[in-house]
Amino acid sequence: MSSDVKMDDKALLGEAANKLKVDEDPENEGAWMKLADLRYRLASPKCSSDKKAADLKEFLSIVEKFDAIAVYEATCGEAGIKVDAGLVKKMTENRDKRLKEVEGAIETAKELEGDMEVREGLMCKAQILARSADQAVALKAYDEAMSLPKTTSGQKLDIEFNLMRVGLFWGDIPLLDKHVQAAHVLVDNGGDWERRNRLKVYEATYLLCIRDFKKAALLLLESISTFTAVELYDYPKFVYYTVVSATVALDRKTVRDKVINAPEILQVIGDDIVLETMMNSLYNCQYRDFFSSLVNVVVDKLAVDRFLAPHSRYFLRQARIGAYTQYLESYHTVSLPSMADTFGVSVGFLDRELSDLVACGRLSCKIDKVGGVIESNRPDTRNALYQQTIKTGDNLLNRIQKLSRVITI
């Protein structure tokens, strides 16, 4: 009789183990994350109807694959798409059936197995809810897994990565910031090499969202040869983010050494001619080509990218400022018509743009409208540093004198 009971227990354990398996395929996770990109493009007025038709077809296939009910309903509301009640019912039934199986397997694991199997079950449940339900439900499920006793730092880091993806998926920047900081604490206390490198990509993506292009570019460049975060986006998109952020944030020498001449970037950027032209033309001082490719990159890519679209105008302005600054460094004076011809713009446009940038203190030059020339004023950094040091020293002496009046020795 006891042997029969043991056999029954083994059968139950085997069945439970099969139901508690987490989908660890990063490509599947990447496909689910792509739903957020498709959702943004479907709701964006800047995306063409032809592209939206192709995106909708791909969106529906991924939605059905993961029973992604919450994002489907949200996208239909934002993009003006009619909700398919039959599809929602089918996905809800599939999700509920899977959840019931997993919850039953978790109960079996609690009775017959240990903490490791229970944790696996809770992670499986959290993954199902993250892909099918809304953000609040997903967060609650992952918090339940995090609260289990005897959770190692590596397991906590894996949960933090999941929580960061939830934040990125739903565009919750404060949530993303919170879990990036929490992951840093765990990594500093003993994270392994692979997780450290993945965290750099997650943090860089967060920095892109908050327009800190310089820090983002440096982190992305550190991850070029070690990129494994394919659950966020594929390598060509990683290169795209690296090139875009480096273009407006890093100096010319760094761009040449770490971007233009990077073999990892050269392997894939040839498939994106416009991005490659933008990257090379600025360094090679081909300003007409740079302006043309810059506009195409902003209109065709940044404007429909959910991370960078809010910053597309800023990027366009910063990139133009960088090009103007680089050009004017080579001249003491240059005529407006000559500079306008070099950049492929009208004299009137260039005059208005340079006037605004000079007034804002973004360009060091003077415009002689009567003579039709631009006089470049190279900033004297050594003299400015000297003057700042003298000013700081004077302020310090004044504070010491005031302090000496109230202190009796």
PyMOL commands that set and color helices and strands:
alter all, ss='L'
color gray80, all
select helices_A, chain A and resi 2-19+26-43+49-66+69-79+85-112+115-132+135-146+153-170+173-188+193-209+213-222+224-226+235-249+252-260+263-269+273-283+287-300+302-304+309-328+336-343+347-359+381-406
alter helices_A, ss='H'
color red, helices_A
select strands_A, chain A and resi 333-335+365-368+373-376
alter strands_A, ss='S'
color yellow, strands_A
deselect
rebuild
show_as cartoon
